[in-house]
Amino acid sequence: MGTATGLMLRSAYSRDAEREADDAALDILQRAGIRTSGVVSVFKRFSTELPELPKSLKLFSSHPLSEDRAARLSAEATTSGRDAMSAEDWKSIQNMCGAAEKKKKQQPDLSVAVL
């Protein structure tokens, strides 16, 4: 019981730290003149693409739920401002990631032991 209580208290502290980090990210982007709505989009994407924790484990999570983060930040995020990078730079990153994925698929899986 004491271990569970300690975990919940540490998790709550960690969730508060994550909220502060989210707020700091918005502040940094706003000061740089960069549109902040992308932060909300990331958390919405996380909430749909990542597996959901069982209810019994949510109390012990060190991070706030992604859908909660998106909802909280959407009140502060703005669509005004510039893009974080040019369309050309973004395309270059996508190409690099695509090339890395293709290369990964071509390499044999060496993590499986051969008997």
C-alpha positions as CSV (number, residue, x, y, z in Angstrom):
1,M,0.0,0.0,0.0
2,G,2.8,2.4,0.9
3,T,4.6,1.7,-2.4
4,A,1.4,2.4,-4.4
5,T,0.9,5.6,-2.5
6,G,4.5,6.7,-3.2
7,L,4.1,5.9,-6.9
8,M,0.9,7.9,-7.1
9,L,2.5,10.9,-5.4
10,R,5.6,10.8,-7.7
11,S,3.4,10.3,-10.7
12,A,1.3,13.4,-9.8
13,Y,4.5,15.4,-9.4
14,S,5.7,14.2,-12.8
15,R,2.4,15.1,-14.4
16,D,2.7,18.6,-13.0
17,A,6.2,18.8,-14.4
18,E,4.9,17.7,-17.8
19,R,2.2,20.4,-17.7
20,E,4.9,23.0,-17.0
21,A,7.0,21.7,-19.9
22,D,3.9,22.0,-22.2
23,D,3.4,25.6,-21.1
24,A,7.1,26.4,-21.6
25,A,6.9,24.9,-25.1
26,L,4.0,27.1,-26.0
27,D,5.8,30.2,-24.5
28,I,9.0,29.5,-26.4
29,L,7.1,29.0,-29.7
30,Q,5.1,32.1,-29.2
31,R,8.1,34.2,-28.4
32,A,9.8,32.9,-31.5
33,G,6.7,33.9,-33.6
34,I,6.0,30.3,-34.5
35,R,2.4,29.0,-34.7
36,T,1.6,26.9,-31.6
37,S,-1.4,24.9,-32.9
38,G,1.0,22.1,-33.9
39,V,1.6,21.2,-30.3
40,V,-2.1,20.4,-29.9
41,S,-2.1,18.4,-33.1
42,V,0.8,16.3,-31.8
43,F,-1.1,15.4,-28.7
44,K,-4.3,14.6,-30.6
45,R,-2.3,12.3,-32.8
46,F,-0.7,10.6,-29.8
47,S,-4.1,10.0,-28.3
48,T,-5.4,8.3,-31.5
49,E,-2.2,6.4,-32.5
50,L,-0.8,5.2,-29.2
51,P,-2.4,2.4,-27.2
52,E,-4.5,3.6,-24.3
53,L,-3.5,2.6,-20.8
54,P,-5.9,0.5,-18.8
55,K,-7.9,2.6,-16.3
56,S,-6.1,0.9,-13.4
57,L,-2.7,2.1,-14.6
58,K,-3.7,5.7,-15.4
59,L,-3.2,6.8,-11.8
60,F,0.5,5.7,-12.0
61,S,1.3,7.3,-15.4
62,S,4.1,9.9,-15.2
63,H,2.5,11.9,-18.0
64,P,-0.9,13.5,-18.4
65,L,-3.1,11.7,-20.9
66,S,-2.5,13.0,-24.4
67,E,-6.2,13.9,-25.0
68,D,-6.2,15.9,-21.7
69,R,-3.0,17.7,-22.8
70,A,-4.5,18.5,-26.2
71,A,-7.7,19.8,-24.6
72,R,-5.8,22.0,-22.1
73,L,-3.4,23.4,-24.6
74,S,-6.0,24.1,-27.3
75,A,-7.3,27.0,-25.1
76,E,-3.9,28.7,-25.3
77,A,-2.6,27.6,-28.7
78,T,-2.9,29.9,-31.7
79,T,-2.9,29.5,-35.4
80,S,-1.2,32.8,-36.0
81,G,2.5,32.9,-36.5
82,R,4.9,31.4,-39.0
83,D,5.8,27.8,-39.7
84,A,8.6,26.2,-37.7
85,M,10.4,25.4,-40.9
86,S,10.1,25.9,-44.6
87,A,8.1,23.5,-46.8
88,E,11.4,22.5,-48.5
89,D,13.0,21.6,-45.1
90,W,10.0,19.6,-44.1
91,K,10.0,17.7,-47.4
92,S,13.7,16.9,-46.8
93,I,13.0,15.5,-43.4
94,Q,10.2,13.4,-44.8
95,N,12.4,12.1,-47.5
96,M,15.2,11.2,-45.0
97,C,12.7,9.4,-42.8
98,G,11.2,7.6,-45.8
99,A,14.6,6.5,-46.9
100,A,15.4,5.3,-43.4
101,E,12.2,3.2,-43.2
102,K,12.9,1.7,-46.6
103,K,16.4,0.8,-45.6
104,K,15.1,-0.7,-42.3
105,K,12.7,-2.9,-44.2
106,Q,15.5,-4.2,-46.4
107,Q,17.8,-5.2,-43.6
108,P,17.3,-8.7,-42.0
109,D,16.0,-8.8,-38.5
110,L,19.1,-9.8,-36.5
111,S,17.3,-9.6,-33.1
112,V,16.0,-13.2,-33.5
113,A,18.5,-15.8,-32.5
114,V,19.2,-18.5,-35.1
115,L,19.3,-22.0,-33.6
